[in-house]
Amino acid sequence: MYGPSAGVDGVDLTVGRGECFGFLGPNGAGKTTFIRLVLGLIRADSGRVAVMGHDLAADRMGALAQVGYLPGELGLYAGLTGRRTLDALARLHPRPPVLREELCAALELDASALGKRVREYSRGMKQKLGLVAALQHDPPLAILDEPTGGLDPVIQARLLDWLAGRSRAGRTIFFSSHVLAEVDELCDRVAMIRGGRLLFVGRLGELRRSRTRSVEVTFSEDVEPSRYAGEGVGPPEVHGHRHRFALSGDPAPLLAALSRLPVTDVAIERASLEDAFRDLYAT
């Protein structure tokens, strides 16, 4: 609770091993609060949290030994060099920093950059350093809060590709973001949160199918709309042989009906994650 308000309320969420899981929501939705609860940085009024099989209340250190964490607001020691920062943070974790060199190469954080003090770093360089610090020990679970902030597009793409590779190797990625395109590229499933409550948990395909799309069908002759009408098909605008209407839900029944009609062309607007996100938050 934050005064009279709950930062997170009734969130029931399970993320499987080896899964890339996207955690979506606008600023203030409760994403960071939920992550802090999972890490034990703040304590919930009720409920239970388990991380990689470790009950957080009973064995927090055992849980955190399995985790790499990048906070959304990264705080680093300005007077240390990048290399000393990584060394200091590596000593705090029980797993050795076996992926440091690989990550530094992927993120273009070279020896010259690591030799500079953090106060000389740009925002993007600080973000790269934070990513290496969070992931250098090959954690079974990586919790990343807005990880691409400050990175240029080339490094962003390289990071997403690298994370996808770690997921294929059996590592779990929990990816909090409001950048929908990168979640669409990386994640298997997503959860959407607003006002501390879950709005949706499921696969991206399910989310796309849930939104309303625009359909335009052209027939070779006059066709009565009742011949393709069905669940989710809105009232059409008919202009000669061209019919335009809204479609919600699964398009398969509509396509089956159209297959029996004299169709010369059909266009169904692609359901984007951005549109699904807006539709869901508008309800």
C-alpha positions in Angstrom: 0.0 0.0 0.0 1.1 3.6 -0.7 -1.1 5.6 1.7 -4.7 4.8 0.8 -3.7 3.3 -2.6 -2.4 -0.1 -3.6 0.7 0.0 -5.8 -0.1 -3.6 -7.0 -3.4 -5.3 -6.2 -4.3 -8.9 -6.8 -1.6 -9.7 -9.4 -1.4 -13.4 -9.9 1.3 -14.2 -12.4 3.4 -17.3 -13.3 6.4 -17.2 -15.7 7.8 -20.5 -16.9 11.5 -21.4 -17.1 13.1 -20.5 -20.4 10.3 -18.1 -21.2 10.7 -14.6 -22.6 7.9 -12.7 -20.8 6.9 -9.2 -21.5 5.5 -7.0 -18.8 3.7 -4.0 -20.3 2.1 -0.9 -19.0 2.4 2.9 -19.2 4.4 4.9 -16.6 2.8 4.6 -13.2 0.9 1.4 -14.0 2.7 -0.6 -11.3 5.4 -2.4 -13.3 8.4 -1.3 -11.2 6.5 -1.8 -8.0 5.7 -5.4 -9.0 9.4 -6.0 -9.8 10.5 -4.6 -6.4 8.0 -7.0 -4.7 9.5 -9.9 -6.6 13.0 -9.0 -5.5 12.0 -8.4 -1.9 13.0 -4.7 -2.1 9.5 -3.9 -0.7 7.2 -6.1 1.2 3.7 -7.0 0.2 0.8 -6.7 2.6 -0.4 -10.2 1.5 0.3 -12.9 -1.0 3.3 -15.1 -1.8 6.2 -14.7 -4.2 8.4 -17.6 -5.4 11.5 -17.0 -7.6 13.0 -20.0 -9.3 11.4 -22.3 -6.8 12.6 -20.3 -3.7 10.0 -18.8 -1.5 11.0 -15.2 -1.2 9.8 -14.8 2.4 11.7 -17.9 3.6 14.8 -17.9 1.4 15.3 -14.5 -0.2 19.1 -14.9 -0.7 18.6 -18.3 -2.4 16.1 -16.6 -4.7 18.3 -13.6 -5.5 21.3 -15.9 -6.3 19.4 -17.0 -9.4 18.6 -13.4 -10.6 20.2 -10.7 -12.6 18.5 -7.4 -12.3 18.6 -4.2 -14.3 16.6 -1.4 -12.6 14.7 1.2 -14.6 16.5 4.0 -12.7 20.1 2.9 -12.8 22.4 4.2 -10.0 26.2 3.8 -10.4 29.2 5.0 -8.6 30.4 8.0 -10.6 34.0 7.8 -9.3 34.6 4.2 -10.3 35.7 3.1 -13.8 33.5 0.9 -15.7 35.8 -2.1 -15.1 35.9 -1.6 -11.4 32.1 -1.2 -11.3 31.7 -4.6 -13.0 34.3 -6.2 -10.7 32.6 -4.7 -7.6 29.2 -5.9 -8.6 30.4 -9.3 -9.7 31.8 -9.9 -6.2 28.3 -9.4 -4.7 26.9 -12.3 -6.7 27.6 -16.0 -6.1 27.8 -16.9 -9.8 31.0 -16.0 -11.7 30.9 -13.3 -14.4 31.4 -15.8 -17.3 29.6 -13.8 -19.9 31.3 -10.4 -19.3 33.5 -10.4 -22.4 30.8 -11.7 -24.7 28.4 -9.0 -23.5 30.9 -6.2 -23.7 31.7 -7.2 -27.3 28.0 -7.4 -28.2 27.2 -4.0 -26.7 30.4 -2.4 -28.0 31.7 -1.6 -24.5 35.5 -1.9 -25.2 38.6 -1.7 -23.0 38.9 2.1 -23.5 35.3 2.7 -22.4 35.7 0.4 -19.4 38.8 2.3 -18.3 36.9 5.6 -18.0 35.1 6.7 -14.9 31.4 6.4 -14.9 31.0 10.2 -14.6 32.4 10.4 -18.1 29.8 8.1 -19.5 26.8 9.0 -21.7 23.4 7.7 -20.8 23.8 5.0 -23.4 27.1 3.9 -22.0 25.7 3.7 -18.5 22.9 1.6 -19.8 25.3 -0.8 -21.4 27.3 -1.0 -18.2 24.2 -1.8 -16.3 23.2 -4.5 -18.7 26.6 -6.2 -18.4 26.5 -6.0 -14.6 23.0 -7.6 -14.6 23.8 -10.3 -17.1 27.5 -11.1 -16.8 27.0 -14.0 -14.4 24.5 -15.8 -16.8 21.6 -15.7 -14.4 18.8 -18.3 -14.7 16.4 -15.4 -14.4 17.0 -11.9 -15.9 14.6 -9.2 -14.7 15.1 -6.2 -16.9 13.2 -3.0 -16.3 13.2 -0.8 -19.5 16.5 -2.3 -20.7 16.8 -0.5 -24.0 16.5 3.0 -22.7 19.4 5.2 -24.1 20.6 2.6 -26.5 20.9 3.3 -30.2 18.8 1.1 -32.6 21.7 -1.1 -33.7 22.6 -2.0 -30.1 19.0 -2.4 -29.2 18.6 -5.0 -32.0 21.8 -6.7 -30.9 20.6 -6.9 -27.3 17.2 -8.4 -28.2 18.9 -11.0 -30.4 21.3 -11.8 -27.5 18.5 -12.2 -25.0 16.6 -14.4 -27.4 19.6 -16.6 -27.6 19.8 -16.9 -23.8 16.1 -17.9 -23.7 16.8 -20.6 -26.2 19.6 -21.8 -23.9 17.0 -22.2 -21.1 17.3 -18.8 -19.3 14.2 -16.9 -18.3 13.8 -13.3 -19.4 11.3 -11.0 -17.6 11.2 -7.9 -19.8 9.4 -4.8 -18.5 8.8 -2.2 -21.1 6.4 0.3 -22.7 8.1 -0.1 -26.1 5.7 -2.5 -27.8 7.7 -3.2 -30.9 10.6 -4.8 -29.0 8.3 -6.8 -26.8 6.6 -8.0 -30.0 10.0 -9.1 -31.3 11.3 -10.9 -28.2 8.5 -12.2 -26.0 6.4 -15.4 -26.1 3.8 -14.1 -23.7 2.8 -10.8 -22.2 1.0 -9.3 -19.2 -0.6 -5.9 -19.3 -1.0 -3.9 -16.1 -2.9 -0.7 -15.4 -3.5 0.9 -12.0 -1.7 -2.0 -10.3 -4.2 -4.6 -11.7 -3.6 -7.1 -14.5 -5.7 -6.5 -17.7 -4.4 -9.3 -19.8 -2.1 -12.3 -19.6 -1.5 -14.5 -22.6 0.2 -15.1 -25.9 0.7 -12.2 -28.3 -1.5 -14.0 -30.9 -4.4 -14.0 -28.4 -3.9 -10.3 -27.8 -4.0 -9.5 -31.5 -7.1 -11.6 -32.1 -8.9 -9.7 -29.3 -8.8 -6.4 -31.1 -11.0 -5.0 -33.8 -9.7 -4.9 -37.3 -10.9 -3.3 -40.6 -11.8 -5.7 -43.4 -12.4 -4.9 -47.1 -13.8 -7.6 -49.4 -14.4 -7.2 -53.2 -16.8 -9.6 -54.9 -17.3 -10.3 -58.6 -21.0 -9.9 -58.3 -23.7 -8.6 -55.9 -23.6 -10.4 -52.5 -25.9 -10.1 -49.6 -24.0 -9.4 -46.4 -26.1 -12.0 -44.6 -24.1 -14.6 -46.5 -20.9 -13.9 -44.5 -22.4 -12.4 -41.3 -21.4 -14.0 -38.1 -20.0 -13.4 -34.6 -17.6 -10.5 -34.6 -18.6 -9.2 -38.1 -19.9 -5.6 -37.9 -22.5 -4.0 -40.2 -20.9 -3.5 -43.6 -20.6 -0.4 -45.8 -21.5 -1.6 -49.2 -20.1 0.3 -52.3 -21.1 -1.8 -55.3 -19.2 -5.0 -55.1 -16.9 -3.7 -52.3 -17.8 -4.3 -48.7 -16.1 -2.7 -45.7 -16.7 -3.7 -42.1 -15.1 -4.2 -38.7 -14.1 -7.6 -37.4 -13.4 -8.6 -33.8 -12.0 -11.9 -32.6 -10.9 -14.9 -34.6 -11.1 -14.3 -38.4 -11.3 -18.0 -39.3 -15.2 -18.2 -39.4 -15.3 -15.2 -41.7 -12.7 -16.6 -44.0 -14.6 -19.9 -44.2 -17.8 -18.1 -45.2 -16.0 -16.0 -47.8 -14.4 -19.1 -49.3 -17.9 -20.1 -50.5 -18.5 -16.7 -52.1 -17.3 -15.1 -55.4 -14.5 -13.1 -53.8 -11.9 -11.4 -56.0 -10.0 -9.7 -53.3 -9.9 -9.5 -49.5 -7.8 -7.3 -47.2 -7.7 -7.7 -43.4 -5.8 -5.1 -41.5 -2.8 -6.7 -39.6 -3.4 -6.6 -35.9 -0.5 -4.9 -34.3 0.5 -5.1 -30.7 0.3 -1.3 -30.5 -3.4 -1.3 -31.6 -4.2 -4.1 -29.2 -2.6 -2.2 -26.4 -4.6 0.9 -27.1 -7.8 -1.1 -27.4 -7.3 -2.8 -24.2 -6.4 0.3 -22.3 -9.4 2.2 -23.7 -11.8 -0.3 -22.1 
